[in-house]
Amino acid sequence: MALEDSRLSRALRGAVEWMLVVVGALVIALLLKAYVFQVFHIPSSSMEPTLADGHRIVVNKIDDEPERSDVVVFTRPAGFPAASGDAEHLVKRVIGLPGDEVRIDDGRVFVNERAIEEPYLAVGTRTALSAWSPGCANDQPLDGTCVVPDDTYYVLGDNRSNSQDGRIFGPIPSDLIVGTAALRVYPLNRIGGI
């Protein structure tokens, strides 16, 4: 009887230890997802050729101060309604940092009076100024210039002719940024950095 009690006790202790390991792993995974890394689905073709509709990316949520040309995921800005089926989060490229002067002229993007190199765009891509960007620090100039206010970022999609971006909704507040895209994980034949 003592031998059976000992076996039962060891089996029960082993089961409890495994349950604690599984629960601990789940807690760690949830904490990592909430505060460190998260996988996002690309909801449209607005970032082609860099990212296509259906691609999956890992986002670094710790990096909340992106640099120019980083790809960021952010919550859809207030006042920019989603069409039915549109995602809650958008993915765009940072063009202007707080305090920068962004100007679109003759199909090119200028930051602080210098044309920026954009090797991530498809050959021949021209950037059109579709409308005045609301929320800029300067009063609606006619020359397509936006002074990016403090704590905001000016973002554009890489597929400039098919992207609703900063040209429409203006600079985005930094508190809407979820994180910076770190890695493409799907499709499998395109795994790698962004």
C-alpha positions as CSV (number, residue, x, y, z in Angstrom):
1,M,0.0,0.0,0.0
2,A,2.8,2.4,0.9
3,L,4.5,1.6,-2.5
4,E,1.3,2.5,-4.4
5,D,0.8,5.7,-2.4
6,S,4.4,6.7,-3.2
7,R,3.9,6.0,-7.0
8,L,0.6,7.9,-6.9
9,S,2.2,10.8,-5.0
10,R,5.1,11.0,-7.6
11,A,2.7,10.8,-10.5
12,L,0.5,13.6,-9.0
13,R,3.6,15.7,-8.3
14,G,4.8,15.1,-11.9
15,A,1.4,16.1,-13.3
16,V,1.4,19.3,-11.2
17,E,4.9,20.2,-12.3
18,W,4.0,19.8,-16.0
19,M,0.8,21.9,-15.5
20,L,2.9,24.6,-13.9
21,V,5.4,24.5,-16.8
22,V,2.5,24.8,-19.3
23,V,0.8,27.6,-17.4
24,G,4.1,29.4,-17.0
25,A,4.9,29.1,-20.7
26,L,1.4,30.5,-21.6
27,V,1.9,33.4,-19.2
28,I,5.3,34.2,-20.7
29,A,3.9,33.9,-24.3
30,L,1.0,36.3,-23.4
31,L,3.3,38.8,-21.8
32,L,5.7,38.7,-24.8
33,K,2.7,39.3,-27.1
34,A,1.3,42.1,-25.0
35,Y,4.6,43.9,-24.4
36,V,7.4,42.8,-26.7
37,F,6.5,41.1,-30.0
38,Q,3.3,40.5,-32.0
39,V,2.5,39.1,-35.4
40,F,0.4,41.3,-37.7
41,H,-1.4,40.5,-41.0
42,I,-0.9,43.0,-43.9
43,P,-4.4,44.1,-44.7
44,S,-4.0,45.6,-48.2
45,S,-1.6,46.3,-51.1
46,S,-0.6,49.8,-49.9
47,M,2.9,48.6,-48.9
48,E,3.8,46.8,-52.2
49,P,6.4,45.9,-53.3
50,T,7.8,45.7,-49.8
51,L,4.8,43.9,-48.2
52,A,1.9,42.4,-50.0
53,D,-1.7,41.7,-48.9
54,G,-1.7,38.6,-46.7
55,H,1.9,38.8,-45.6
56,R,2.6,38.4,-41.9
57,I,5.2,40.4,-40.0
58,V,6.6,40.4,-36.5
59,V,6.4,43.8,-34.8
60,N,8.8,44.9,-32.1
61,K,6.5,46.7,-29.6
62,I,9.4,47.9,-27.5
63,D,10.6,50.2,-30.3
64,D,8.1,53.0,-29.9
65,E,10.4,55.7,-31.4
66,P,10.8,54.8,-35.0
67,E,13.4,56.2,-37.3
68,R,12.9,57.5,-40.9
69,S,12.2,54.7,-43.3
70,D,11.1,52.2,-40.6
71,V,7.9,50.3,-41.3
72,V,5.4,50.8,-38.5
73,V,2.1,49.3,-37.4
74,F,-0.3,51.8,-35.9
75,T,-3.9,52.0,-34.8
76,R,-6.2,53.6,-37.4
77,P,-6.4,57.4,-36.6
78,A,-9.6,58.8,-35.2
79,G,-11.7,60.4,-37.9
80,F,-10.3,58.1,-40.5
81,P,-13.1,55.6,-40.7
82,A,-12.6,52.1,-41.9
83,A,-14.5,50.7,-44.8
84,S,-16.4,47.5,-44.0
85,G,-13.8,44.7,-43.5
86,D,-10.9,47.2,-43.2
87,A,-8.3,46.4,-40.4
88,E,-8.1,48.2,-37.1
89,H,-4.3,48.5,-37.6
90,L,-2.5,50.1,-40.6
91,V,1.1,49.5,-41.9
92,K,3.1,52.4,-43.4
93,R,6.6,53.7,-43.7
94,V,7.9,56.6,-41.6
95,I,8.9,59.5,-43.8
96,G,8.8,62.5,-41.4
97,L,9.9,62.6,-37.8
98,P,8.7,65.2,-35.2
99,G,9.8,68.6,-36.3
100,D,10.6,67.6,-39.9
101,E,9.3,69.6,-42.9
102,V,7.9,67.1,-45.4
103,R,7.1,68.4,-48.9
104,I,5.8,66.6,-52.0
105,D,6.8,68.3,-55.2
106,D,6.9,67.1,-58.8
107,G,6.5,63.4,-57.8
108,R,9.3,63.4,-55.2
109,V,9.3,63.6,-51.4
110,F,11.5,66.1,-49.7
111,V,12.4,66.2,-46.0
112,N,13.9,69.3,-44.7
113,E,14.4,70.6,-48.2
114,R,16.3,67.5,-49.4
115,A,14.9,64.9,-51.8
116,I,15.0,61.6,-50.0
117,E,16.2,58.3,-51.6
118,E,13.4,55.7,-51.6
119,P,14.9,52.4,-52.8
120,Y,11.9,50.5,-51.4
121,L,9.6,52.0,-54.1
122,A,8.9,50.3,-57.4
123,V,10.9,51.8,-60.3
124,G,9.1,54.8,-61.7
125,T,6.9,55.5,-58.7
126,R,5.9,59.1,-58.3
127,T,4.3,60.5,-55.2
128,A,1.2,62.6,-55.9
129,L,0.0,65.2,-53.5
130,S,-3.7,64.2,-53.3
131,A,-4.9,66.6,-50.7
132,W,-3.7,68.8,-47.9
133,S,-2.7,66.7,-44.9
134,P,-4.6,67.8,-41.8
135,G,-2.9,68.1,-38.4
136,C,0.3,69.7,-39.6
137,A,2.0,72.3,-37.5
138,N,1.9,74.9,-40.3
139,D,-1.3,76.5,-41.6
140,Q,-2.4,74.7,-44.8
141,P,0.2,76.0,-47.3
142,L,-0.4,75.6,-50.9
143,D,3.0,74.1,-51.7
144,G,2.3,70.7,-50.2
145,T,4.5,71.2,-47.2
146,C,3.7,69.7,-43.8
147,V,5.7,70.5,-40.7
148,V,5.4,67.4,-38.5
149,P,4.2,68.4,-35.0
150,D,5.9,67.2,-31.8
151,D,5.0,63.6,-30.8
152,T,3.7,62.7,-34.3
153,Y,5.1,61.0,-37.4
154,Y,4.4,61.5,-41.1
155,V,3.8,58.1,-42.8
156,L,3.3,57.0,-46.4
157,G,2.6,53.6,-48.1
158,D,5.2,52.3,-50.5
159,N,2.4,51.8,-53.1
160,R,1.9,55.5,-53.5
161,S,-0.9,55.3,-56.0
162,N,-2.9,52.9,-53.9
163,S,-2.3,54.0,-50.3
164,Q,-4.4,56.0,-47.9
165,D,-1.7,57.5,-45.7
166,G,-0.4,60.8,-44.2
167,R,-1.4,62.7,-47.4
168,I,-5.0,62.0,-46.3
169,F,-5.1,61.7,-42.5
170,G,-2.0,63.7,-41.7
171,P,0.7,63.0,-39.2
172,I,-0.1,60.2,-36.7
173,P,0.3,60.7,-32.9
174,S,3.1,58.6,-31.4
175,D,0.7,57.0,-29.0
176,L,-1.0,55.2,-31.9
177,I,2.1,53.4,-32.9
178,V,2.1,49.7,-31.9
179,G,5.7,49.1,-32.9
180,T,8.2,48.7,-35.7
181,A,8.1,45.9,-38.2
182,A,11.1,43.6,-37.5
183,L,10.7,40.5,-39.6
184,R,8.5,39.1,-42.4
185,V,7.4,35.5,-41.4
186,Y,4.9,34.7,-44.1
187,P,5.0,33.7,-46.9
188,L,7.7,31.2,-46.1
189,N,9.7,31.9,-49.3
190,R,10.0,35.6,-48.2
191,I,11.0,35.1,-44.6
192,G,13.5,37.8,-43.6
193,G,14.1,41.4,-42.6
194,I,12.1,44.3,-43.9
